[in-house]
């Protein structure tokens, strides 16, 4: 698998991550800002308690009964999904870079709509379960969201079994469309139902959260909370566990790409090229000093896309990266299917490679170990698809890795408006390490990288 390892690395190895932060004289002020943010989050936490008796009037989702049986009293100690989706406490410096723009956006957007926690909705939520169960207590909390993304809420339910009197804690996630993204919930729900029926259920090693209900009038879906730990928690560790999780993630993705499609499709790349141009146009205004180099990389990526002809499309996650992968010792759960589509499977691989590097750099983890974990992921993936399919896909990974890194740079510099030079330089470094030589830069090192890809 030498070729595949070269695809994963795509560059020389660096022995350490970029050091983004020096000793900070504003540490005390930042601490007060963080404490204020926690107080602000508490203001928007609504807790509803009440007597048992809001049981379902019908059993529209009998599959949820099996879900209940898998929760025990130990889950009372599980933290809300909002905590699980937060940045690690040790990454205070990185969090601060994002804190102010996120607070500015969320201060207006996050307050909980009454329709999502009033008694009527509570009764409707009870219909997700069987007629033998009812909601004894419910807590709802808004979860961290990115600018432009949907509203996401964590539901923690105390569910009573009316036959035995026993109570179980069930944690669910609700995703609601914004006014600018109407239809995403319905699309994701159908994608998850397709995958659930294709074998990505709870009884399998390779999973997704169970899709439970789509409230069409609220433009909201309810799904099981993902179990396990985010893959990013193991990224760059270089441990047996991190390599095992990377391999299992590769097998999960191969299973997705091996799913049959209803009818043959050939991939088109106009959407990718349009996104590429949009990223560069935005970045030239926010980071003008990078314009020339960004245009060289963009031209190289677009030129590669133009060479791809007759590529067979598969089911594609569309936004595959370590934040969307939850791992345990014996299973992998993947979340967030709003970009699920029929497309080039190399898109998922390139996205994962690019995001593994940007995440490792941002967490100041070992890039050498992260690259080895990328190798393990790719070797596992290519070992689970046919040799012919693998050879074809491996030649298309590098431009998608570059596109993914450019998108990450665009999001940080042009959406979040982060101006920290070290932060911007880190993301630009990931573009350079994607395996794509910029047009006009014909160094032997770059030529070797693109040949290996």
N, C-alpha and C positions, 0 to 999 in steps of 0.2 A: 504493500500500500504506500510505496514511496511517493507516488504522484499525489495521492490524497493528503498525505502529511504536508507536502509542499503547498497544497491549496490552503490547508489550515493555517500554516505559518505565514506564507506570503511575504516574508521579510526577514531580516536578521533579528535575532532575539535580543531583547534588552534584559539585563539581569535584575532590574528593579523598576518600580513604577515612578512616574514623575512626582516630584515633591511640590505640591501646590501651595502649601501654606507655611509661613514662618510663624514665629511666636507673635501672637496677636495682642496688641495693647488695648484693643476694644473688647476683650473677652467678657468683662463685667457687664458692659452694655448689651452685648449679644445675649448673655444669659437672661437679662431682664426681658429682652424681646421674646426669647423662647418661652419664658414663664407666662408672658402675656398671651402668647399663641395658645398655650395649653388652657389658660383661663377662657380664652375666646372659644375654643372648641367645646369646653364644658357648657358654655351658654347655649349651644345648639344641640345638646343631648337631651332627648325626650324619653322619659321612662313611663310606660303605661302598665299599671297593675290593675287586677280586678278579679272578680270571682270566676270560677269555672262555669261554663255554660254557653260558650260561643263555639260550640262544635259545628262541624260541617253539616250542611243539609244534604250533601251528596258526596259520593266518592269518585270525583272526577280523575283523581291521580292515585290509583292504588299502588303504584310503584313507590310512592313516598312512605308507605308503611314499612317497607324493608329498610328505608333510610332511618326511620325512627329506631328500629331495633338495633342499629349499630352504635347508638349513643348510650353511654352509661352515665352514672352519677359523677364519674371523674370529670366529665365535660363541664361541670359547674365551675371548674377552675380555669377553663380555657379563656383566654383574653378575647375581646371583640376583634372582628376582622379588621377594624380600623387600625388597631395596634399592629396586627400582623403585616399590614400593608404600609406601615410607616418606615421611614429610613432608620437604620440602626443608630442607637444612641452614641456609638463611638464615632460616628461620622458627623460631628457637630459642625466642622468647618464647611463641609460640602452642603449640609442642610441650610446653613445660613445664606449661601449663594442663591438658593431658591426661595427662601422664606418670605422676603418682602413682596416679590411679585405674586406669589401664591396667595398671601394674605390679602393683597389688594384686590385680587380677583374674587376670592372666596367670601370676602366680607359682605358682598352683595348677593352672591349666587347660592350660598350653601344653606341658609335657613330652611328648616324642614317644612315642606308644604303640608298643610293640615290634612289634605286628602291621603297622605301616606301613613298617618298614624291615628286617625280618628276611629270611632267604634265601628263605623261601616266597613272601613278597610280591614280592621282587625277581624271582623266576621268573614269577610271575603278571603282573607289570608287563611283562615281556618279551613276553607274549602279545599285547600291544597292537600290536607291530610284526610285520613279515612273518617268515616262517620263515628268511629269508636274513640276518636281523639279530639281534644279541644285545647284551646290556648288559655292557660292559666295566668300567664304573665308575658309581657312583651317589652323589649327595649330596642330602641332604634337609634342609630348614630350615623351621621354622615361620614363617609370615608374620603380619604385624600383623593383629589382629582386634579388632572392637568387642565390648563386653559384649553377650551374648545372641546373637552371630552364630556361624556355624559355624567349625570348625577348618579352617584353610587352610594348605597346605604347598607349598613350592616344591621341585620335583625337577629336578636337573640331571644328565642322563645322558650318558655317553660311549658311543655306540652304534657297534658294529663291524659292517661289512658283510663277512660271511663269504666272499663271492665275490671281493671285491677287496682285502680287508684294510684298507680305509680306515676312518677313524673320524670321526664327526660328533658335535657337541654338540647335544643336544636338551633344551629346557627345557619342563617341563610343570607344571601346577598341579593339586593334589589338594584336593578339598573334602569334608569329612566332617561328617555330621550330629552335633549335640549330642544329648544325651538329651532335651532339651526341644524339639527341632526335627526329630524323626524324619520322614522323607519328603521333606524339602526337596531332597536330592540327587537323588532319583529324579525329582521334578517338574522340576527345572532341566535334568536330562539330556534328558528328553523334549522340553522346550521348545527346547533347543539343536539337537536332532536335527531337529525340525520346521523351524527357521529355516535350518539348514544345507541341508536338502533344498529349501528355497524360494528358494535363490539367494544366501545370505549366506556362501558358501564362500570359500576362500582365493584363488580365481581372480577374485574380483569386487572392485570398488571399495568396496563396502559390506559389511563382514565381521563375523563373530563368531569367537571361538576355536573350533577344531575340537573337537567332543566325541568323545573316544576310547573311553572305557570306563566302565561303571558296575559297581562291585563291590558287589553287593547285600548280601552278608553283612557287609561293613564299612560299609555305608551311605555309600559314598564314590564320587565321580566323578573321573575323570581327563580333563583337557582340555589343549589346547595353551595355552602362555603367550601372552598378547596381545602383538602387535608394535606398535611405534610409541611415542609419548610421550603421557602424560596430557594431556588438553585443558586441565586447570587450569594447566599450565606456561605456556600462552600467554594465559591469561585476563587481561584488562585491559591488554594490551600496546598495543592500537590499531594493530597492524601489519598489513601485507598478509597475513602468514601467519595471524595470529589471526582475521582476517575470513574468510579462505579456509577455515580449519578449522571455523569456526562455520557457514558455508554448507554445507559437506559434511556436517556433523552434522545439519543440518536435512533434507538430502536422504536421509540414512540413515533418519531417523525417518519421513519420508514413505513411504519404501519399506516399512517395517514396517507402517504404518497402512493402506497400500494392499493388503496381503495379503488375499486373500479368506478369510472365515471359513466353517466348514462349514455353519452354519445361522444365520439372522438372530437377533440378540440385541438386546434393549433394555436400556439401562443402568439400574441401580438405584444409589442413593446412600446407602443405609443404612450401609454399612461406613465410608464417608468421614465421615458424621456421628457415628458411634460413636467413631472415632478422634479426631475434633475434640473431643468431650466429654471423652475420656480425657486428652488433652493439657492441657486447661484445668484439669481437676480436679487433676492432678498439679502443675501449675505454680502453682496458687493456694496450695499448701502450701509450695513452695520459693521462690516469688517473690510473696508476698502483696501487695506494693505494686503489682503489675501486674494483680491480679485483675479489677478493674473494666474496665480497657481491654481485657484479653484476652476477657472475656465479650462485650463490644461487638463485637469483630472476629469472634468465633466465631458470634454470633447473625447477623451479616451474611452470613457464609459459608454457614451452614446455610440461611438464607432463600433464598440464590441457588440452592443445590442443590435446594431444593423447587420451584423454577420450571422445572427441566429435565425435560421430558416427551418421551417417544418418541425418545430419542437412540439412534442406531444404534451398536452396540459394534464395536470392531475389536480386533486383536491389540495388546496394550499391554505395553511393557517393565516398567512399574510402579515403577521406581526410577531414572529417567533423570536423570543429573546429570554434571557434568564429571569426577568421579572414575571414572566408569564408561565413559568415552570415550577411546580411544587414537587418535592422529592421526599421519599422515605426509603427505608432499606429495601423494600420489595415492590414499590410501585411508583409511578410517575403520573402526576395530574397536571394537565395543561389548561389554562384559562384564556379568556378574552378572545372571542371569535368574531368580533365585529368586522374584521377585514377578511374573513374566510371567503374563498372564491375558488374558481377553476383557473389555474395558471401554471407558471413555470415553477417546478419544485425547487429549482436552484434559488429562487427568491427566499425561501425559508432558511436554507443553509447559509446563504450570504448574510441574511439578517442576523442569524444566530452568531456567526463568526464576528461580524462587526460589533454587535452589542456585547459580546463577551469581552472584547478588547476595551470598548469605551467604558464598560462597567468596571473592569479590573483597574483601569487607570484612575477612574474617579474614586474608587475605594482604596487606592494606593496599595493594591494587592500585587503579588508577583506576576509580571507579564510572562515570564518564562513558564511558570506553572500554568497560567491561564492558556497559553499556547499549547502546552501539552494536553490540557483538558479538551481544547478544541480538537486536537489530533484524535483523542480517544472518542469524542463525539462523532467525528467524520468517519473514522475507521469502523465504528459500530454501525453507522448509517449505511455506508457502502457495502458492508458485509450482509446487510438485510435486504438489499435490492439486487436485481440482476446485474451481471457484469457489464452488459451492453448499456443498460440504463445508467449505471454508475459512471461509466466512462464519459457518456454524453453530458451528464449533469456536472461532473467535476470541472469541465471546461467553462462552465457558466457561473461558477460561484464567485470569482473575484470581482466582476463588475457589480454584483449585488452587494457584496461586502463593502465596496466603495460607496455605493448608493446609500446603504444603511448608515455608514459613518457620516456622510454628508448630511443626511436627514437629522442625525443626532446633533451635529454642529449647527444646523439651521434652527432646530428647536431651542437650543440653549442660547444662541447668539441673537436670533431674530424674533423668537416668540417670547422667551423669558427675558430677553435683553440683558443677559449676563455680559459684562464687559471685562471681567477679570482676565488679564492677559494669559496667565498660566492655565486657566480653565479652557480658554479658547485654543491655546496651543496644544493642550492635551487632545482635544477632539480632532484638531488638524493632523496631529501625529497619527491618529487612528486611520484617517483617510490615506495617509502615505503608506501605512502598513497593510493596506487592503489587498495588495498584490497587483494593483493596476499602475503601470507607469504613466505619468502625465504625458500627453502629446507635446513634443518639443523637448522632452527630457529623455535622452537616449543613453543614459548611463548603463554600463554593463550590468550593474546590480539590479536595476529596474527591469532590464530586458530579460534577465534570468528569471525574475519573479513572474512575469507575465507568461513566459514560456512554460513554466512549471504549472501554472493555473490552467 
